[in-house]
Amino acid sequence: MKYQLYFFLLLFLSLTACIESEKKILDNRTDKEIDSLIQHHKKDLIFMSFWSNMPELDFKRVVNIENKKGLLSDGKFNFKINKNFCSISVYKDEENVLFDIKQHGKYINLAYIDEYWVEKQSERYPKNDGTFKAKYYNCIIESLIEHFDSKYERLVNTDSNLVRKYDFFGNLLGLGIPTWKKTNKNENDIIISLGQNVTYFDKKNMSWHRETKKNKELLAKCEVNITFKSYQTYLDEKEEKRNKELLDKEIMEFEKKKSKEKNDLL
């Protein structure tokens, strides 16, 4: 038994060493080789130099390449807010919003998540609220919408007037998930989707329960997700959704028929 444990331990260490060795070999690829890999996937690119179903190691290396080109900043995408469009005052250091870039199978995702915490206030007599910060968050979203509307064809919610209405929590009413189609002449078309969620505490309407952490409390939070995928992926997903709806409908009709047959026996 003792020797078997030693054997399995040695086997595990050997396999681990092989895997690490393989990783080192892949990591030793030059920037020129990574550039060649990007060119090889040129027709599959869905955002910058990133393509669908990228292996994690390739994704990390392409991030490094984009950092060196200055297109990314420490692996983040820099988006500049259009303050004139939003018509609100924001601090100078808040003009640039940094998005984390991630890869999820067939999608490339840009994510911005921020929370506005302050010193804990009186539950009964709060001095501040999150209204101003929510306006700043919505400024980011509206700037993104304006940017994409100015460049690409809107496929969902084409009535731009809808994006000026807000619900109690600060979300843009009628927005849903706006989607754009980016048409490329010599490459695959790209679909861009914008998901957003803004919540904040308003001292005039205290229905939102403020989250607390030690001596801090949360007054506003924002999450923005921009998803890039190929147009073919978009079409495949629509077809898959349609087939599922048809199948669900058939199952429902079958269950109704079965139920009726049972009732007829009573």
N, C-alpha and C positions, 0 to 999 in steps of 0.2 A: 504493500500500500504506500509506504514511504517513497519507494522508488518511482511509483506511478505519479505521485505528486510532483517529484522532481522533473519527471519527463514532461508532464503537462506545463509546468512552469517554464522549462527551457523552450518548449514549442511555442508558448505564448510570447516569450521574449523574442524569439526568432521572427515570428510573424510581424510583431510590432516593429522590429528593426527593418524588415523588408518594406513595410508600409512607409515608415519615415524616410527610408532611402529613396523610395519612389517619389515621395513628395519633394525631396531635395532636388532630384533630377528635374522635375517639372518646374520647380522654383528657379532653377538655374537658366531658364530661357531668357534670352536677351530681349530688350525692348523692340529690336528690329523683328524678332520672331513673333512677338505679340502683335506688332503692327501688321505683319503678314497674316496672322490669324484673324485680325479684324477685317482685313481686305477679303479674306476667304469667306467671311460671313456678311459681306457688304449688303447683299440682298435680303438678309435676315435682320438687319439692324432695326430696333424699334425706338431707341433713344440714345442719342450721341453715338458712342462706339459700342453699345451694349446690344445683345441679341437675345432671342428667346431660348429658354432652356440652357442657359450658360452653366457649366460646371463652376462650383464655388471658387476654385483656384483661378480659373480664367477671369471670373468677375473681379476678384481682388487685384489681379495684375492689370486689368483694363482700368480699374479705378486709379491705380498708380500712374498709368500712362496719362489719363485725363488730368490728374493732379499736376504732372510735369508740364502739360500743355497750358495749364492755367484755367482749364474749363471747369475744374472742380477745385474746391478749397478744403484741404484736409479731408477729402472724401465726401464733401457736402456740395450741393448745388446752391449757388447764390442767386436769389431772386430779389430784384429791386422794386419796392412799392412805388406806385404812382400816386404821390401825395395830392397832387392837384386834382386828380380824378376823384379821390376820396373826400376831399374838402375838409380834412381834419388835421390838427397839428399833432405830429408825432416827433419824438426825440430823434436827433440826427443819427444816433447809433442804432436806431430801430428801423432805419430806411431799408436795410438789407436783411432779408430773411433767409436763413440757411435751412435747406431741406436735406434730410438724410436720404441717401440713395440705397435702395435694396433690390434684390432680385428674388422673385418668387415664381419659379417655373417659367411659364410663358409670358410673365409680366415683369416690367421694370416699374418700381414704385418710388415716388418722391414723397417723403413724409415729414410733416411739420407738426410737432406737439409742444404746446406751451401751457404753463399754469401760472396764475397770478396769485401769489401768497403775500399776506400782510400780517402785521402783529395782531393778535386776537383782540377783537373789540367786544363791547357789551352786546349781548343778545337782544336786549330791549332797546338800547339806544346806539345803534351802529353809526360810526362817524363817516365811514366811506362805503362805497359800493363798487361793483365791477363794471359799471356802465361804460366808462371811458375806455377801459381795456378791451371790452367787447367791441366797441367801435373800431379800435385798432385792428382787432382780429378780423372783423368783417371787411376792413379796408384791404387786408391781404387777399381775402377771397374775391372781392370785387375787382381788385387789380388783376388777379389771375384770369377772371372771366373776361375782362376787357382785353387782356393780352391775347387770349386764345380766340376770342371773337374777331379780333382785328386780323388774325392770320389764317384761321381755318373755318371750315364749314361746320356750323352747329347742327348736330343730329337730333338733340333732345332739348325741349323747352326753348324754342327759337324766339319766344317773346321776351326781349331783354327787359321790358318794364317789370316783369315779375321779380327780378332780382333786387328790387328796391324795397320790398316789403319784408317785415321781420315778425317772428312770433315772440312770445314773452321771453324765451330763453336766448334770443338774439340770432336764431337761425334764419337764413334767408328763405322766405316763403315762396313756394312755387318753383324752387330751384331743382329739387330732386337731385339727380346726379347728372349734371350737364355733360354732354359728350360731343367731342369734335372729331372730324375726319381730316387727317393730314394727307394730302395727295402728293405722292412722289412720282416724278416722271420716269425714272429708271429703276425705282426700287418698289418694294411692297408698300401699300398704303398703311397708315398708322391710325389707330383709334386712341384718343386721349379722354380719360374720364376724371372728373373732379368731385371727390367726396369731401364733405365738410361738416363740422359740428362745433358750435359755439354755445357755451352756457355761461351765465354770470349771475351774481347776486345783486339785486336792486333793492336798496333800503326802503323804497316806496312799496315794493311788492315782495314780501318776505316768504313766498311760498317755496323758494328753492332752499333746501337745507344746506347750510354751509358746512363743508367738510373741514375738520380741524385736525391739527397735528402738533402736539405739545402746545407751544404758545403762538402758533401760527394758524391762520384760517384761509381757505381758498375762496377768492372772490370771483374769479373768472378762469375759464380754461378753453383751449381751442385745439382741434385736431383737423388737419388738412391732409388728404391723400390724393396724389395725382398718379394715375395708372396709365401706363403705355403698353399697348399690345398690337399685334398685327391685325389688319382688317380681316384676314382669313380666320384668325382666332375669334374675332368678334362675330363673324358669320356662323362659325361652328357652334359657338355658345348660344346664339339665337335659335339655331336649328335644334340643338339639344333641349333647350327650354320649351320649344314648341312641341317636340316629341313627348316630353314629360307631361305637358299639359293635356295632350291628346290621350296619353296612357291613363292619367288620373281621371279624365272624363269617362273613359271606357270602363275603368274599375268602378267608378261611382254608379254608372248606369247598370252595370252587372249586379252590384250590391242592391240597388233599388228593385231590379227585376227579381232577384232571389228573395228579397224580403216580401215582395208582393205575392210570390208563389206560396210562401209559407202562410201568409195571411189568408189566402184562398182556401187553405186546407182546414182552417178553423170553422 
